[in-house]
Amino acid sequence: MKNSAVTSSRVFLLEDDQSLGVTLTERLHKEGFDVKWARSIGEINKQELANTFDLLILDVGLPDGSGFEVGKEIRSTSDVPIIFLTAQSSAEDRLRGYEIGAEEFIPKPFHLRELFLRVRHVLRNHPRSQKLTLADVTVDFASLSVERSNGDGDLTKEKLNAKEARVLRLLIERSPSVVSRDELLDRVWGVNEYPSNRTVDNVIVRLRQLLGPIAGQKIVSVRGIGYQWVQS
């Protein structure tokens, strides 16, 4: 029986190889996924990729550019999970993929079963729930916004940036575990950027402000380690 938590997920495939693209699209459909396939960067709508899919599977070597560049651009505005596929499997290539923020890096050739296992693993561990509602606050991860009621029926709406959204998602996904500042820096900023621990602290302060006095209390500081999302 297929896992209903992931079988309705929308998956975007960017793959220029006709034979492989057809095979992956057909097999992903059979596995219960809603799949859209493009063969080049020119065919894609990057805003659509950032906001309407639960997972992106991006080939690295493309006729009109690199999947790395697509992933990097998407990651600047969205925290949608990314899997890279590539025939280039050097340590440097893998590091580049993870530095961009990919959840998985799969070298070609690969076994289809392995791909499906990794797809399900990513979707299970990085769910793309589009909205989080806590008390009088709604976080919309698709539009990167926070909407808050003032109690009189009036609503205020503020923007999240992509890194703030990724920090919040990571804390929620890892709950009740404590997430260290070092892990947040590695997972959200990557090793090519050089922010300090203070950068993480500033994002936490900003998130608490956006979430308000009730919801903001769910982000707890753990002295000397990092932060924890406290479930109700």
VOBA-1610 file (N, C-alpha, C; in pm, whole numbers, padded with zeros to 5 digits, always signed):
BEGIN
Met+00085-00120+00000Met+00000+00000+00000Met+00088+00125+00000Lys+00057+00222-00083Lys+00136+00343-00092Lys+00110+00431+00029Asn+00210+00509+00066Asn+00201+00601+00178Asn+00124+00725+00134Ser+00003+00745+00188Ser-00080+00856+00143Ser-00023+00991+00179Ala+00072+00993+00275Ala+00132+01120+00315Ala+00220+01178+00208Val+00270+01090+00117Val+00360+01141+00015Val+00310+01116-00126Thr+00214+01025-00145Thr+00176+00991-00281Thr+00102+01102-00353Ser+00046+01200-00278Ser-00020+01311-00344Ser+00076+01428-00368Ser+00203+01410-00336Ser+00299+01518-00348Ser+00325+01553-00494Arg+00351+01682-00518Arg+00383+01730-00651Arg+00534+01732-00667Val+00582+01663-00769Val+00726+01651-00795Val+00758+01714-00929Phe+00860+01799-00932Phe+00906+01857-01058Phe+01036+01790-01099Leu+01043+01745-01223Leu+01161+01679-01277Leu+01220+01764-01390Leu+01348+01799-01376Leu+01421+01869-01481Leu+01530+01774-01531Glu+01508+01717-01650Glu+01597+01614-01703Glu+01596+01621-01855Asp+01714+01641-01916Asp+01718+01660-02060Asp+01723+01528-02138Asp+01759+01418-02073Asp+01764+01289-02141Asp+01622+01237-02165Gln+01584+01226-02292Gln+01447+01188-02328Gln+01407+01054-02268Ser+01491+00952-02286Ser+01459+00819-02239Ser+01444+00815-02087Leu+01541+00875-02017Leu+01535+00876-01870Leu+01418+00960-01821Gly+01392+01072-01887Gly+01280+01157-01845Gly+01147+01085-01857Val+01127+01013-01968Val+01003+00937-01987Val+00991+00829-01880Thr+01101+00756-01859Thr+01098+00647-01761Thr+01067+00698-01620Leu+01137+00805-01579Leu+01115+00857-01444Leu+00975+00913-01427Thr+00925+00983-01529Thr+00791+01039-01521Thr+00687+00928-01507Glu+00698+00824-01590Glu+00603+00714-01585Glu+00608+00641-01452Arg+00730+00613-01405Arg+00744+00538-01281Arg+00700+00619-01159Leu+00732+00749-01159Leu+00687+00833-01048Leu+00535+00843-01045His+00474+00851-01164His+00327+00849-01171His+00272+00720-01112Lys+00334+00608-01148Lys+00288+00478-01098Lys+00303+00468-00946Glu+00404+00538-00893Glu+00425+00539-00749Glu+00327+00632-00678Gly+00247+00703-00756Gly+00143+00787-00698Gly+00174+00934-00691Phe+00284+00977-00752Phe+00320+01118-00747Phe+00259+01195-00863Asp+00233+01322-00840Asp+00191+01415-00944Asp+00318+01478-01000Val+00353+01446-01124Val+00483+01482-01179Val+00470+01579-01296Lys+00557+01679-01298Lys+00572+01766-01414Lys+00716+01757-01460Trp+00737+01739-01590Trp+00871+01717-01644Trp+00906+01827-01744Ala+01026+01881-01731Ala+01081+01976-01829Ala+01219+01928-01871Arg+01258+01959-01996Arg+01385+01910-02050Arg+01494+02015-02057Ser+01460+02140-02026Ser+01561+02246-02030Ser+01520+02359-01937Ile+01617+02443-01904Ile+01589+02556-01817Ile+01489+02651-01883Gly+01498+02662-02015Gly+01407+02751-02087Gly+01261+02713-02076Glu+01231+02590-02039Glu+01092+02545-02028Glu+01031+02571-01891Ile+01113+02613-01794Ile+01061+02619-01658Ile+01019+02760-01618Asn+00929+02764-01521Asn+00888+02888-01456Asn+00942+02881-01313Lys+01045+02958-01283Lys+01113+02944-01154Lys+01023+02981-01037Gln+00932+03074-01058Gln+00840+03109-00951Gln+00748+02991-00920Glu+00705+02920-01025Glu+00622+02802-01005Glu+00698+02695-00929Leu+00824+02674-00965Leu+00906+02575-00895Leu+00918+02609-00748Ala+00937+02735-00717Ala+00959+02776-00578Ala+00834+02762-00493Asn+00716+02777-00553Asn+00596+02791-00472Asn+00492+02679-00484Thr+00498+02596-00587Thr+00387+02503-00607Thr+00424+02356-00601Phe+00552+02324-00584Phe+00593+02184-00580Phe+00642+02145-00441Asp+00630+02015-00411Asp+00676+01961-00284Asp+00820+01913-00291Leu+00870+01889-00413Leu+01006+01838-00432Leu+01052+01870-00573Leu+01179+01911-00587Leu+01241+01932-00717Leu+01350+01827-00737Ile+01347+01758-00853Ile+01454+01666-00892Ile+01522+01730-01012Leu+01645+01776-00994Leu+01713+01857-01096Leu+01837+01785-01148Asp+01839+01762-01279Asp+01962+01714-01342Asp+02061+01830-01344Val+02188+01799-01326Val+02288+01906-01322Val+02330+01949-01462Gly+02362+01852-01551Gly+02407+01885-01685Gly+02292+01903-01781Leu+02267+02027-01822Leu+02153+02059-01908Leu+02201+02130-02034Pro+02124+02126-02143Pro+02170+02186-02268Pro+02184+02337-02262Asp+02113+02402-02170Asp+02117+02548-02166Asp+02158+02601-02029Gly+02237+02521-01957Gly+02283+02569-01826Gly+02305+02455-01730Ser+02305+02488-01602Ser+02332+02391-01497Ser+02217+02384-01397Gly+02185+02262-01357Gly+02084+02244-01252Gly+02128+02306-01121Phe+02261+02316-01101Phe+02310+02382-00981Phe+02264+02528-00977Glu+02274+02595-01091Glu+02234+02736-01095Glu+02084+02752-01071Val+02005+02659-01127Val+01861+02663-01102Val+01834+02645-00953Gly+01898+02542-00894Gly+01878+02517-00752Gly+01919+02634-00665Lys+02031+02697-00700Lys+02079+02811-00623Lys+01980+02927-00628Glu+01926+02953-00747Glu+01830+03062-00760Glu+01700+03032-00685Ile+01652+02908-00696Ile+01530+02869-00625Ile+01551+02879-00474Arg+01667+02832-00428Arg+01694+02832-00285Arg+01700+02972-00227Ser+01727+03074-00307Ser+01734+03212-00257Ser+01596+03266-00220Thr+01490+03202-00270Thr+01355+03252-00242Thr+01262+03145-00186Ser+01307+03021-00176Ser+01217+02913-00136Ser+01295+02804-00063Asp+01224+02731+00024Asp+01288+02620+00094Asp+01237+02485+00042Val+01185+02483-00081Val+01138+02357-00139Val+01254+02257-00143Pro+01234+02131-00101Pro+01341+02031-00104Pro+01392+02005-00246Ile+01523+01979-00257Ile+01586+01958-00387Ile+01669+01829-00384Ile+01656+01749-00491Ile+01744+01635-00515Ile+01816+01663-00646Phe+01950+01655-00646Phe+02027+01670-00768Phe+02060+01533-00827Leu+02049+01522-00960Leu+02093+01404-01034Leu+02209+01445-01123Thr+02316+01367-01125Thr+02427+01405-01211Thr+02521+01289-01238Ala+02580+01293-01357Ala+02684+01197-01391Ala+02817+01239-01331Gln+02824+01362-01280Gln+02945+01412-01216Gln+02937+01382-01067Ser+03016+01289-01022Ser+03000+01243-00883Ser+03124+01268-00798Ser+03204+01369-00835Ser+03323+01400-00756Ser+03282+01460-00622Ala+03375+01457-00528Ala+03347+01515-00396Ala+03314+01663-00407Glu+03381+01732-00499Glu+03356+01876-00516Glu+03214+01902-00565Asp+03166+01816-00657Asp+03030+01833-00708Asp+02927+01805-00598Arg+02952+01700-00519Arg+02859+01669-00411Arg+02855+01784-00310Leu+02972+01836-00276Leu+02977+01947-00182Leu+02903+02069-00236Arg+02920+02095-00366Arg+02850+02211-00424Arg+02699+02193-00412Gly+02651+02072-00441Gly+02508+02047-00429Gly+02456+02069-00288Tyr+02529+02017-00190Tyr+02486+02033-00051Tyr+02501+02177-00003Glu+02603+02246-00053Glu+02620+02387-00017Glu+02502+02471-00066Ile+02450+02436-00181Ile+02333+02508-00234Ile+02212+02486-00145Gly+02208+02370-00079Gly+02097+02340+00011Gly+02018+02219-00029Ala+02076+02131-00112Ala+02005+02010-00155Ala+01992+01912-00040Glu+01882+01837-00041Glu+01862+01732+00058Glu+01932+01602+00017Glu+01943+01578-00114Glu+02007+01456-00164Glu+02086+01488-00291Phe+02190+01409-00316Phe+02272+01419-00436Phe+02290+01277-00487Ile+02231+01244-00603Ile+02231+01106-00652Ile+02312+01097-00780Pro+02425+01024-00778Pro+02506+01010-00900Pro+02444+00912-00998Lys+02460+00942-01127Lys+02416+00850-01233Lys+02530+00754-01266Pro+02499+00629-01304Pro+02364+00570-01309Pro+02316+00532-01169Phe+02187+00526-01152Phe+02129+00491-01022Phe+02019+00387-01043His+01987+00316-00938His+01879+00219-00940His+01748+00293-00912Leu+01645+00265-00990Leu+01518+00336-00972Leu+01464+00320-00831Arg+01480+00201-00775Arg+01430+00179-00639Arg+01499+00271-00539Glu+01631+00290-00560Glu+01704+00380-00472Glu+01650+00523-00483Leu+01622+00567-00606Leu+01568+00701-00625Leu+01436+00717-00551Phe+01345+00618-00567Phe+01214+00629-00502Phe+01227+00629-00350Leu+01320+00548-00298Leu+01342+00546-00153Leu+01389+00683-00105Arg+01479+00744-00181Arg+01531+00875-00141Arg+01424+00983-00155Val+01344+00973-00260Val+01234+01069-00277Val+01140+01063-00157Arg+01102+00942-00119Arg+01010+00927-00005Arg+01074+00973+00125His+01204+00945+00138His+01275+00989+00258His+01274+01142+00268Val+01302+01209+00159Val+01304+01356+00159Val+01165+01411+00190Leu+01063+01357+00125Leu+00927+01408+00148Leu+00879+01381+00290Arg+00921+01269+00345Arg+00881+01235+00482Arg+00950+01326+00583Asn+01077+01359+00557Asn+01153+01437+00653Asn+01152+01587+00627His+01102+01627+00509His+01093+01769+00476His+00955+01799+00420Pro+00852+01776+00501Pro+00716+01798+00451Pro+00691+01943+00415Arg+00621+01963+00304Arg+00595+02098+00257Arg+00454+02143+00294Ser+00424+02133+00422Ser+00297+02190+00467Ser+00302+02339+00435Gln+00205+02386+00359Gln+00214+02523+00311Gln+00181+02627+00417Lys+00107+02586+00522Lys+00069+02683+00624Lys+00086+02625+00764Leu+00127+02710+00854Leu+00139+02676+00995Leu+00055+02776+01072Thr-00043+02728+01148Thr-00131+02816+01224Thr-00109+02794+01373Leu-00079+02901+01443Leu-00056+02897+01587Leu-00125+03017+01649Ala-00221+02989+01737Ala-00296+03097+01802Ala-00352+03192+01696Asp-00311+03319+01699Asp-00364+03417+01604Asp-00269+03443+01488Val-00176+03351+01466Val-00073+03370+01364Val-00079+03258+01261Thr-00068+03294+01132Thr-00059+03195+01024Thr+00066+03225+00943Val+00154+03124+00935Val+00273+03134+00851Val+00244+03063+00721Asp+00255+03134+00610Asp+00233+03078+00477Asp+00370+03060+00411Phe+00416+02933+00406Phe+00549+02907+00352Phe+00553+02924+00200Ala+00439+02909+00135Ala+00436+02925-00010Ala+00461+03069-00051Ser+00396+03162+00018Ser+00412+03304-00016Ser+00516+03373+00071Leu+00578+03296+00163Leu+00679+03351+00255Leu+00623+03473+00327Ser+00512+03450+00398Ser+00449+03560+00469Ser+00394+03512+00604Val+00376+03607+00695Val+00319+03582+00826Val+00200+03675+00844Glu+00085+03617+00872Glu-00038+03695+00891Glu-00080+03685+01037Arg-00105+03798+01101Arg-00137+03798+01243Arg-00260+03883+01270Ser-00350+03831+01353Ser-00470+03903+01391Ser-00441+03986+01516Asn-00494+04108+01520Asn-00472+04192+01638Asn-00583+04179+01741Gly-00678+04086+01717Gly-00786+04064+01813Gly-00911+04143+01784Asp-00903+04243+01696Asp-01019+04324+01659Asp-01070+04291+01519Gly-01022+04180+01465Gly-01063+04142+01330Gly-00972+04195+01222Asp-00877+04283+01260Asp-00782+04336+01163Asp-00662+04243+01152Leu-00608+04233+01032Leu-00495+04146+01007Leu-00374+04228+00961Thr-00258+04190+01010Thr-00133+04247+00960Thr-00056+04136+00889Lys+00011+04170+00781Lys+00084+04072+00702Lys+00225+04121+00679Glu+00323+04036+00713Glu+00463+04070+00693Glu+00533+03958+00616Lys+00644+03992+00554Lys+00716+03896+00471Lys+00823+03822+00551Leu+00839+03695+00518Leu+00954+03615+00561Leu+01054+03613+00446Asn+01183+03607+00478Asn+01275+03577+00369Asn+01303+03427+00368Ala+01369+03379+00265Ala+01386+03235+00247Ala+01465+03172+00362Lys+01566+03240+00412Lys+01646+03184+00521Lys+01566+03178+00650Glu+01486+03278+00678Glu+01400+03274+00796Glu+01304+03156+00788Ala+01247+03133+00669Ala+01155+03021+00651Ala+01226+02888+00671Arg+01349+02875+00620Arg+01423+02750+00635Arg+01462+02724+00780Val+01500+02828+00853Val+01531+02811+00995Val+01407+02763+01070Leu+01294+02826+01043Leu+01170+02788+01111Leu+01131+02645+01078Arg+01138+02608+00950Arg+01104+02471+00910Arg+01198+02369+00977Leu+01327+02401+00978Leu+01423+02307+01035Leu+01397+02285+01184Leu+01368+02392+01256Leu+01337+02378+01398Leu+01213+02291+01419Ile+01110+02313+01336Ile+00987+02236+01349Ile+01010+02089+01313Glu+01083+02065+01204Glu+01109+01928+01159Glu+01190+01849+01262Arg+01284+01917+01330Arg+01372+01848+01424Arg+01315+01838+01564Ser+01204+01907+01590Ser+01144+01904+01722Ser+01110+01760+01763Pro+01135+01722+01890Pro+01175+01806+02005Pro+01326+01819+02024Ser+01405+01779+01925Ser+01551+01789+01938Ser+01594+01936+01937Val+01706+01962+02002Val+01768+02093+01998Val+01854+02102+01872Val+01844+02211+01799Val+01924+02231+01678Val+02034+02332+01710Ser+02157+02291+01690Ser+02269+02379+01725Ser+02281+02494+01625Arg+02347+02599+01668Arg+02373+02712+01579Arg+02458+02667+01460Asp+02556+02579+01487Asp+02642+02531+01378Asp+02561+02456+01273Glu+02467+02373+01315Glu+02385+02300+01218Glu+02297+02396+01139Leu+02239+02493+01207Leu+02157+02592+01136Leu+02241+02666+01032Leu+02362+02705+01069Leu+02450+02775+00974Leu+02482+02686+00855Asp+02514+02558+00880Asp+02549+02467+00771Asp+02430+02438+00681Arg+02314+02413+00740Arg+02198+02371+00662Arg+02130+02486+00589Val+02133+02604+00648Val+02060+02718+00591Val+02149+02810+00509Trp+02268+02838+00560Trp+02358+02931+00491Trp+02461+02859+00404Gly+02501+02736+00441Gly+02600+02663+00364Gly+02741+02708+00400Val+02840+02632+00349Val+02978+02659+00388Val+03045+02767+00304Asn+02978+02813+00198Asn+03036+02920+00116Asn+03005+03058+00170Glu+02911+03067+00264Glu+02882+03194+00328Glu+02947+03191+00466Tyr+02975+03309+00520Tyr+03051+03314+00644Tyr+02980+03399+00751Pro+02855+03363+00781Pro+02786+03435+00888Pro+02837+03386+01024Ser+02807+03460+01126Ser+02846+03423+01262Ser+02726+03367+01336Asn+02751+03315+01456Asn+02641+03268+01540Asn+02541+03380+01566Arg+02591+03503+01567Arg+02504+03617+01590Arg+02400+03630+01478Thr+02437+03587+01357Thr+02343+03590+01245Thr+02223+03501+01275Val+02248+03381+01328Val+02140+03290+01367Val+02054+03355+01475Asp+02119+03412+01576Asp+02045+03475+01686Asp+01954+03587+01634Asn+02003+03662+01537Asn+01923+03772+01481Asn+01800+03718+01407Val+01817+03606+01336Val+01703+03545+01267Val+01600+03496+01369Ile+01646+03437+01478Ile+01555+03389+01582Ile+01477+03507+01642Val+01546+03617+01669Val+01479+03736+01721Val+01371+03783+01624Arg+01406+03785+01496Arg+01311+03828+01393Arg+01191+03733+01388Leu+01214+03601+01394Leu+01105+03505+01390Leu+01012+03522+01510Arg+01069+03543+01627Arg+00986+03563+01746Arg+00900+03688+01733Gln+00958+03792+01673Gln+00880+03915+01652Gln+00766+03890+01555Leu+00795+03817+01446Leu+00692+03790+01346Leu+00582+03702+01402Leu+00618+03603+01483Leu+00520+03509+01535Leu+00437+03568+01649Gly+00490+03670+01715Gly+00415+03733+01822Gly+00441+03669+01957Pro+00385+03726+02064Pro+00419+03683+02201Pro+00379+03540+02236Ile+00273+03488+02174Ile+00229+03352+02208Ile+00306+03249+02126Ala+00297+03260+01994Ala+00365+03163+01907Ala+00516+03173+01920Gly+00566+03296+01942Gly+00709+03315+01952Gly+00773+03241+02068Gln+00693+03211+02171Gln+00745+03139+02286Gln+00777+02993+02255Lys+00733+02944+02139Lys+00760+02806+02102Lys+00905+02786+02058Ile+00975+02895+02028Ile+01118+02887+01996Ile+01195+02915+02124Val+01257+02810+02178Val+01324+02818+02308Val+01475+02819+02289Ser+01543+02907+02359Ser+01689+02911+02357Ser+01743+02805+02452Val+01841+02727+02405Val+01909+02628+02489Val+02052+02677+02508Arg+02083+02720+02624Arg+02209+02789+02653Arg+02330+02708+02607Gly+02416+02774+02531Gly+02540+02713+02487Gly+02527+02616+02371Ile+02403+02591+02322Ile+02383+02494+02214Ile+02314+02558+02095Gly+02189+02595+02112Gly+02114+02648+01999Gly+01969+02673+02035Tyr+01879+02619+01952Tyr+01737+02649+01970Tyr+01652+02523+01953Gln+01533+02528+02013Gln+01441+02415+02011Gln+01299+02464+01986Trp+01228+02392+01902Trp+01085+02420+01880Trp+01007+02332+01976Val+00929+02395+02064Val+00854+02323+02167Val+00714+02296+02117Gln+00679+02167+02107Gln+00546+02128+02063Gln+00447+02154+02175Ser+00322+02182+02137Ser+00217+02207+02237Ser+00183+02077+02309
//
